[in-house]
Amino acid sequence: MQVTWAELASGAAEARDGQWVEIEGWCMPAGIEERPGYLILTDEPGCCGDCLPADPARRIEVFAAELIDRAGEEVRLAGRWRVLDRDSAGWRYQLYEARLIAAPRAAPHGFTRRGMLAAGGLFTLSSWMPVPALAADDAAKLAAAREAMGALTIDLHSHGGALVGRRRVPEGAPFVPLAEPMRQGGMAVICLTVVADSPVTEVTPDKRIKPVRDPAPGELYAFAEKSFARLEALVAAQKIGIVTDVAGLRAARAERPAAIVASEGADFLEGRIDRVDEAYARWKLRHLQLTHYRVNELGDIQTEPPVHGGLTDFGAEVIRRCNRLGIVVDVAHGTYDLVKRAAKVTTKPLVVSHSSFTPKPGARSRQISEEHARVVANTGGVIGIWPPASIFADLAGMAEGIARLADKIGVDFVGLGTDMMGLTGPSVLPSYRNLPELAAALMARGFGKEDLQKILGGNYRRVFEATIG
């Protein structure tokens, strides 16, 4: 018997208590690996697994009879319906003994993926929304692309495994699979990134992340401690190695995936330079992004009005300390003025871990100009191209975006930064399983094996080796 979301909203679904029903919805990650068969079904795709609808009529707690590894996908499930009364966790509806029936071709309410993407910001798809696989007759191209990728593939920026989130971190939310998608797609190393300013930022209705208040003294440091501990728990649970030196990076392979500990934003320093040393020793930090969505003690950001005129003196001090210790300096989210001063201060290559090139970036845009990119390239650094569907329609479009930047500054200075499970909208590279498809798209765009391996890992390897020493 079919149950609709309209029936949940009206209360009519309560009459189905105890019955065997079918319902269509969107799978949200909820600890699939640590709690097999547990997931959450929602009426619409969400911006991330940390942002479930507050209305209990728009979400269902699911206890499946078997593993349903469909995070971010639209599905049809069948199971035993249960209606709760005054549940302490706020749930109203549950589905027990659930099994996957099908993945419908169209989304609820008649929307389709194509239609949602065409509508731009009117709708939000899951940031790990699956993309269509290559056709069967392209299997040979896909196999050739995977072989051409090489052994050392590197993602410059990832929140994979459901690592981050303002609620996930303090609540110790379960993880979702990370190592297995890496193995399946051939991703050897990811810069696995905590987020330093989450307690004081929010996603606005137009899907922008903005600061909403000033942090209390010690608040962001305490949050970072929990975040780094959560990262340690994730890599331990999924048997992912931690790269701390050049030998560890060179040894990494997709069959035994590894992570470089990174932080998006240095807000946890709270103006204290000694905390750089502490994070290096205690948490094995090897990649530090100076700013995120809050104008902090280190400098200005692209998405807010400038306050400091670029990089601050403390930001310069942090760069020098990172250079001395062996921590990659990431200037993503920083303004052009911040990057220009950072390039004058640093003695090691800089990185913009996740952005994309556009000739004329708009006000408060996260994209960068040729001049911005060239400043980073002139340090010997790398710009990681990221995959928002608001910028690229598909993987072919992303390959074209990579080619455009490579044409401007050289292929030696371009990399991949997926922002896995960190986007507030859909991604054209929603899973590491899709990495060979991106490689095939790059080859179709004209990149040969040598250049492909530079983009997918070799360029960042050069930066890491130059920085770590």
Summary of the structure (lengths in Angstrom):
residues: 469
radius of gyration: 22.0
end to end distance: 63.5
largest distance: 68.3
contacts: 1702
relative contact order: 0.12
helix: 37%
strand: 22%
